[in-house]
Amino acid sequence: MMKKALLLAGLICTGSAAAFEQIYVDRLLETRQCHHCNLSEADLSGKDFSGADMSESILNGINLSQATLVGVWFTHSKMQGANLEGADASNSLMDYALLNGANLKGANLNGSQLIFADLTDADLTGASVDNAQMRGVLYCNTTMPNGELNNSGC
């Protein structure tokens, strides 16, 4: 019986470590500062976080669809499976961001920096990337804005 209780407690702790922490969501909403935060799986769709600092954060599976993210710092953030569909992330900083499997369909990335970002399995169909700096980006099974598949980094 004790072993089962310990196993159940371990599974609960493991599961909660992967999900967002409400204190970080509250901080981001109040101050637009969430450096080193865990916002994984948080639903922040449609919100305005213009100028926010979410750098070096864990944003895996975050839903930022239709959000206003103008000038947001995502530098060195882990954004695997993030949903930024239709978001305005213009002039944002995504240098060294891990965007594996991210949904960037129809996102506005104009003027953004994605230097050395990982876009493996990401979908940028219909995304706007005018004047975006995309040097050293890792493309592997990446759907580009024009719908073509880019495997140049596989």
Salt bridges, closest charged atoms under 4 A:
ASP48 OD1 - ARG32 NH1 3.72
GLU56 OE2 - HIS35 NE2 3.62
GLU56 OE1 - HIS36 NE2 3.07
ASP123 OD2 - LYS105 NZ 3.78
